[in-house]
Amino acid sequence: DVMPFERYVEPGRVALVADGALKGKLVSVVDVIDQTRALVDGPGSGVSRQQIRLNQLHLTKFRLSYPFTAPTRVVRKAWTEAKLNEKWAESQWAKNLANKEKRAQMTDFDRFKLSSARVKRNRARTAVFKSLKVKAARSGVFGKKKVPKTPAKKIRTK
């Protein structure tokens, strides 16, 4: 099955500005000016009504319902009724952007702490995996014959 494209540049479509001065802001398309530009308004994100190039927009799954070329007050009302800021904050896209921002703000020491935490986690995970693997081999799971218990290794001293 091929999924049809469902995000169209249409009045009410909410988009994320990808670059320029408004990068990272949410806007709603009010009108399509021509094949490369749209009139947008973002009353909930502090963006005044203006035209923007379509290649600067990333269309989201959200869509507000208001009439064609509605004034800002109508767009604001639709924005608040749809609880768009809350829905956006809950979306995985917004969370990923926040994580990206957080990662960009990390210091060298933060990166070191993250790296050492990863090492600890991976060692713990490996230890559990190996113990499960040994238990499975001894119990004869996967059609293997029982492996005798190996004696504890002698600690070498010089």
ChimeraX attribute file (.defattr): number of C-alpha atoms within 10 A of each C-alpha:
attribute: neighborCount
match mode: 1-to-1
recipient: residues
	/A:1	3
	/A:2	4
	/A:3	5
	/A:4	6
	/A:5	6
	/A:6	7
	/A:7	15
	/A:8	11
	/A:9	20
	/A:10	15
	/A:11	22
	/A:12	25
	/A:13	21
	/A:14	27
	/A:15	25
	/A:16	18
	/A:17	21
	/A:18	17
	/A:19	13
	/A:20	9
	/A:21	8
	/A:22	16
	/A:23	12
	/A:24	17
	/A:25	17
	/A:26	26
	/A:27	27
	/A:28	30
	/A:29	28
	/A:30	29
	/A:31	20
	/A:32	19
	/A:33	12
	/A:34	10
	/A:35	9
	/A:36	11
	/A:37	16
	/A:38	22
	/A:39	20
	/A:40	27
	/A:41	27
	/A:42	22
	/A:43	20
	/A:44	20
	/A:45	15
	/A:46	12
	/A:47	15
	/A:48	13
	/A:49	17
	/A:50	12
	/A:51	16
	/A:52	20
	/A:53	15
	/A:54	19
	/A:55	11
	/A:56	17
	/A:57	23
	/A:58	16
	/A:59	21
	/A:60	16
	/A:61	11
	/A:62	15
	/A:63	21
	/A:64	20
	/A:65	13
	/A:66	16
	/A:67	12
	/A:68	13
	/A:69	16
	/A:70	14
	/A:71	13
	/A:72	16
	/A:73	10
	/A:74	14
	/A:75	24
	/A:76	16
	/A:77	15
	/A:78	18
	/A:79	24
	/A:80	14
	/A:81	10
	/A:82	15
	/A:83	12
	/A:84	19
	/A:85	13
	/A:86	10
	/A:87	11
	/A:88	16
	/A:89	12
	/A:90	11
	/A:91	10
	/A:92	10
	/A:93	12
	/A:94	15
	/A:95	13
	/A:96	11
	/A:97	12
	/A:98	13
	/A:99	12
	/A:100	11
	/A:101	11
	/A:102	10
	/A:103	12
	/A:104	9
	/A:105	10
	/A:106	12
	/A:107	10
	/A:108	9
	/A:109	9
	/A:110	12
	/A:111	12
	/A:112	12
	/A:113	12
	/A:114	13
	/A:115	12
	/A:116	12
	/A:117	12
	/A:118	12
	/A:119	12
	/A:120	12
	/A:121	11
	/A:122	12
	/A:123	12
	/A:124	11
	/A:125	11
	/A:126	12
	/A:127	11
	/A:128	11
	/A:129	12
	/A:130	11
	/A:131	11
	/A:132	12
	/A:133	13
	/A:134	12
	/A:135	14
	/A:136	16
	/A:137	17
	/A:138	15
	/A:139	14
	/A:140	12
	/A:141	12
	/A:142	8
	/A:143	9
	/A:144	11
	/A:145	11
	/A:146	13
	/A:147	13
	/A:148	8
	/A:149	8
	/A:150	6
	/A:151	6
	/A:152	6
	/A:153	6
	/A:154	6
	/A:155	6
	/A:156	5
	/A:157	4
	/A:158	3
